[in-house]
Amino acid sequence: LRRYIDRLGYDNHFTIYDTDDQKSVIRKAVKELDLDPKQYREGPLLGVISAAKNEMIEPQDFETQAGGDFRMCQEAKIYKAYQKTLIDNNAVDFDDLLLLTVRLLRENRDVLEAYQERLRYIMVDEYQDTNHPQYRIVQLICKEHQNICVVGDDDQSIYGWRGADIRNILEFEKDFKSAKVIRLEQNYRSTKAILDCANKIIVHNTGRKGKNLWTAKPGGQPVEFKLVDNERDEAYSIARTISEQHRFEKRSYNDFAI
């Protein structure tokens, strides 16, 4: 983007806005639209805009999708004003870094071909955590040479709330039909007791490729299940357990890991 963003109407010396900058832009938009700042708070609105960008939904498309939903219509106006301010200030947010890269590669054949030639082998780690724009970037660059290796675990996809799309890994073989799948099922860290418990839990996940984790480490202490009310109680419970075993059973702190 530093080299080619001028093709998209920006100056190459663009600014990247952080969260505080973004909130300031949101506050300005809410004020200009004469909306209640208590009803339209910066944090949730940033979440709405980021989610839209992760789905590659532009402000005008967001407005169309809002239909007759009053709140969504107001959010669409805020999104539109937010994006206009960024463009007017020659600024981008972190989501734009991905969106604009996709647009750059789509709309400029010479740039795409240059990067296809330069990046002939692509390796993506934690592929289950990629979002749609990241997927599109990989797909565009790899379209010609198909030299791609991804590593990931569909059962460890926990970032859907920030845009990660589990379909990227579940449908990988559809996108790259000559792909070879290698399952890394041996676990070198955990005991059999832990893996047996993990296997019985993850088998209930919907939308997964399936695997059976195993280890050469036999036995192990049984897994204990403890129900707590919230994350604060969870932290206290763990700290108390470690403290008591250290004091009364003379166990070293080195014996514990979280």
C-alpha positions as CSV (number, residue, x, y, z in Angstrom):
1,L,0.0,0.0,0.0
2,R,2.9,2.4,0.7
3,R,4.0,1.9,-2.9
4,Y,0.7,1.6,-4.8
5,I,-2.1,3.2,-2.7
6,D,-2.1,6.2,-5.0
7,R,-3.9,3.9,-7.5
8,L,-6.8,3.9,-5.1
9,G,-7.0,7.7,-4.7
10,Y,-4.9,8.0,-1.5
11,D,-1.6,9.7,-1.0
12,N,1.3,7.3,-0.4
13,H,2.1,9.1,2.9
14,F,-1.1,7.9,4.5
15,T,-1.7,7.8,8.3
16,I,-2.9,4.7,10.1
17,Y,-5.5,5.5,12.8
18,D,-5.3,3.7,16.1
19,T,-8.4,3.1,18.4
20,D,-8.3,6.6,20.0
21,D,-8.2,8.2,16.6
22,Q,-11.1,6.0,15.4
23,K,-13.2,6.9,18.5
24,S,-12.6,10.6,17.9
25,V,-13.9,10.2,14.3
26,I,-17.0,8.3,15.5
27,R,-17.8,11.0,18.1
28,K,-17.5,13.6,15.4
29,A,-19.8,11.6,13.1
30,V,-22.4,11.1,15.9
31,K,-22.4,14.8,16.7
32,E,-22.7,15.9,13.1
33,L,-25.6,13.6,12.6
34,D,-27.3,15.0,15.7
35,L,-27.6,11.5,17.3
36,D,-27.6,10.8,21.1
37,P,-24.0,9.8,22.1
38,K,-25.4,7.7,24.9
39,Q,-27.4,5.6,22.4
40,Y,-24.5,5.5,19.9
41,R,-21.3,4.8,21.8
42,E,-17.9,4.7,20.1
43,G,-16.9,1.1,21.2
44,P,-19.9,-0.8,19.9
45,L,-20.0,1.3,16.7
46,L,-16.4,0.5,16.0
47,G,-17.3,-3.1,16.5
48,V,-20.1,-2.8,13.9
49,I,-17.9,-1.1,11.4
50,S,-15.0,-3.5,11.9
51,A,-17.4,-6.5,11.5
52,A,-18.7,-5.0,8.2
53,K,-15.2,-4.5,6.9
54,N,-14.3,-8.0,7.9
55,E,-17.2,-9.1,5.6
56,M,-16.0,-6.7,3.0
57,I,-19.2,-4.7,3.2
58,E,-18.7,-1.1,2.0
59,P,-20.7,1.8,3.5
60,Q,-23.2,1.9,0.6
61,D,-23.8,-1.8,0.8
62,F,-24.3,-1.6,4.5
63,E,-26.9,1.1,3.9
64,T,-28.7,-1.2,1.5
65,Q,-28.6,-4.2,3.8
66,A,-30.1,-2.0,6.6
67,G,-33.5,-2.0,4.9
68,G,-36.1,-0.6,7.2
69,D,-34.2,-1.3,10.4
70,F,-33.9,2.1,12.1
71,R,-30.8,1.4,14.2
72,M,-29.0,-0.2,11.3
73,C,-29.9,2.8,9.1
74,Q,-28.3,5.2,11.7
75,E,-25.2,2.9,12.0
76,A,-25.0,3.0,8.1
77,K,-24.9,6.8,8.2
78,I,-22.2,6.8,10.9
79,Y,-20.2,4.3,8.9
80,K,-20.5,6.4,5.8
81,A,-19.4,9.6,7.7
82,Y,-16.6,7.7,9.4
83,Q,-15.2,6.4,6.2
84,K,-15.5,9.8,4.5
85,T,-13.5,11.5,7.3
86,L,-10.8,8.9,7.0
87,I,-10.5,9.4,3.2
88,D,-10.6,13.2,3.6
89,N,-7.7,13.0,6.1
90,N,-5.7,10.5,3.9
91,A,-6.0,8.0,6.8
92,V,-6.8,4.3,7.1
93,D,-7.7,2.0,10.0
94,F,-6.3,-1.5,10.5
95,D,-9.2,-3.2,8.7
96,D,-8.6,-0.9,5.7
97,L,-5.1,-2.2,5.4
98,L,-6.6,-5.5,4.3
99,L,-9.6,-4.2,2.4
100,L,-7.5,-1.8,0.3
101,T,-4.9,-4.5,-0.4
102,V,-7.7,-6.7,-1.8
103,R,-9.0,-3.8,-3.9
104,L,-5.5,-3.0,-5.1
105,L,-4.8,-6.5,-6.3
106,R,-8.3,-6.9,-7.9
107,E,-8.2,-3.6,-9.8
108,N,-4.5,-3.5,-10.9
109,R,-3.5,-6.5,-12.9
110,D,0.2,-5.4,-13.2
111,V,0.5,-5.1,-9.4
112,L,-1.1,-8.5,-8.9
113,E,1.2,-10.2,-11.4
114,A,4.2,-8.6,-9.9
115,Y,3.4,-10.0,-6.5
116,Q,2.4,-13.4,-7.9
117,E,5.9,-13.5,-9.4
118,R,7.6,-12.2,-6.3
119,L,5.8,-14.4,-3.8
120,R,5.9,-17.8,-5.4
121,Y,5.6,-19.8,-2.2
122,I,3.1,-18.8,0.5
123,M,2.9,-20.2,4.0
124,V,0.1,-19.2,6.4
125,D,0.1,-20.2,10.0
126,E,-3.0,-20.3,12.3
127,Y,-5.2,-20.5,9.1
128,Q,-8.3,-21.1,11.2
129,D,-8.0,-17.5,12.4
130,T,-7.9,-15.8,9.0
131,N,-10.8,-13.5,8.0
132,H,-12.4,-13.0,4.6
133,P,-10.1,-10.2,3.3
134,Q,-7.0,-12.2,4.4
135,Y,-8.4,-15.2,2.6
136,R,-9.0,-13.1,-0.6
137,I,-5.4,-11.8,-0.5
138,V,-4.0,-15.3,-0.3
139,Q,-6.4,-16.6,-3.0
140,L,-5.4,-13.8,-5.4
141,I,-1.7,-14.1,-5.0
142,C,-1.8,-18.0,-5.2
143,K,-4.2,-18.2,-8.1
144,E,-1.5,-18.8,-10.8
145,H,1.2,-20.9,-9.1
146,Q,-0.9,-22.7,-6.4
147,N,2.2,-23.0,-4.2
148,I,0.6,-22.7,-0.8
149,C,0.9,-24.4,2.6
150,V,-1.4,-23.6,5.5
151,V,-1.3,-24.8,9.0
152,G,-4.3,-24.7,11.3
153,D,-6.7,-26.5,13.5
154,D,-10.4,-26.2,12.9
155,D,-11.1,-27.1,16.6
156,Q,-9.1,-24.1,17.8
157,S,-11.1,-21.5,15.9
158,I,-12.1,-19.2,18.7
159,Y,-11.9,-15.7,17.0
160,G,-15.2,-15.7,15.2
161,W,-16.1,-12.6,17.3
162,R,-13.3,-10.6,15.6
163,G,-14.0,-11.8,12.0
164,A,-12.2,-15.1,11.7
165,D,-14.0,-17.4,9.3
166,I,-13.9,-21.1,9.9
167,R,-14.9,-21.8,6.3
168,N,-11.5,-20.8,5.2
169,I,-9.9,-23.9,6.6
170,L,-12.9,-26.2,6.2
171,E,-13.2,-25.5,2.5
172,F,-9.4,-25.2,1.7
173,E,-9.4,-28.3,-0.5
174,K,-12.3,-26.9,-2.6
175,D,-10.2,-23.8,-3.3
176,F,-7.0,-25.7,-3.9
177,K,-8.0,-29.0,-5.4
178,S,-4.5,-30.5,-5.6
179,A,-3.9,-29.9,-1.9
180,K,-2.5,-32.7,0.2
181,V,-3.9,-32.9,3.8
182,I,-1.4,-34.0,6.6
183,R,-3.0,-34.5,10.0
184,L,-0.6,-33.8,12.9
185,E,-2.4,-35.9,15.5
186,Q,0.4,-36.8,17.9
187,N,0.6,-34.5,20.9
188,Y,4.0,-34.2,22.6
189,R,2.9,-32.0,25.5
190,S,-0.1,-33.5,27.2
191,T,-0.8,-36.8,29.0
192,K,-3.3,-39.4,27.9
193,A,-5.8,-38.3,30.5
194,I,-5.9,-34.8,29.2
195,L,-6.1,-35.9,25.5
196,D,-8.9,-38.4,26.2
197,C,-10.9,-35.6,27.8
198,A,-10.1,-33.2,24.9
199,N,-11.1,-35.7,22.3
200,K,-14.5,-36.4,24.1
201,I,-15.2,-32.6,24.1
202,I,-14.1,-31.6,20.6
203,V,-16.0,-34.5,18.9
204,H,-19.2,-32.4,19.6
205,N,-18.0,-29.5,17.5
206,T,-20.1,-28.9,14.4
207,G,-18.3,-28.2,11.2
208,R,-14.9,-29.9,11.7
209,K,-12.6,-32.1,9.7
210,G,-12.2,-34.8,12.4
211,K,-9.0,-36.0,14.1
212,N,-7.9,-38.2,16.9
213,L,-5.3,-36.7,19.2
214,W,-2.9,-39.2,20.8
215,T,0.2,-39.2,22.9
216,A,3.0,-41.6,23.8
217,K,2.8,-40.3,27.4
218,P,0.7,-42.8,29.3
219,G,-1.6,-42.1,32.3
220,G,-1.5,-38.7,33.9
221,Q,-3.6,-37.2,36.7
222,P,-7.4,-37.2,36.0
223,V,-8.9,-34.0,34.8
224,E,-10.9,-32.1,37.4
225,F,-14.0,-30.1,36.4
226,K,-14.7,-27.0,38.4
227,L,-17.7,-24.7,37.8
228,V,-17.3,-21.0,38.6
229,D,-19.6,-17.9,38.1
230,N,-17.3,-15.7,36.1
231,E,-13.7,-15.0,35.0
232,R,-12.8,-13.3,38.2
233,D,-13.9,-16.3,40.3
234,E,-11.9,-18.5,37.9
235,A,-8.8,-16.5,38.5
236,Y,-9.2,-16.6,42.3
237,S,-9.9,-20.3,42.2
238,I,-6.7,-21.0,40.2
239,A,-4.6,-18.7,42.4
240,R,-6.0,-20.3,45.6
241,T,-5.3,-23.8,44.4
242,I,-1.6,-22.9,43.6
243,S,-1.2,-21.1,46.8
244,E,-2.6,-23.9,49.0
245,Q,-0.5,-26.6,47.3
246,H,2.6,-24.5,47.6
247,R,2.0,-23.8,51.3
248,F,0.6,-27.1,52.6
249,E,2.1,-29.6,50.1
250,K,5.4,-27.8,49.7
251,R,5.1,-27.9,45.9
252,S,7.3,-25.6,43.9
253,Y,5.7,-22.9,41.7
254,N,7.7,-24.5,38.9
255,D,5.2,-27.4,39.1
256,F,2.3,-25.2,37.8
257,A,1.4,-23.9,34.4
258,I,-1.7,-22.1,33.2
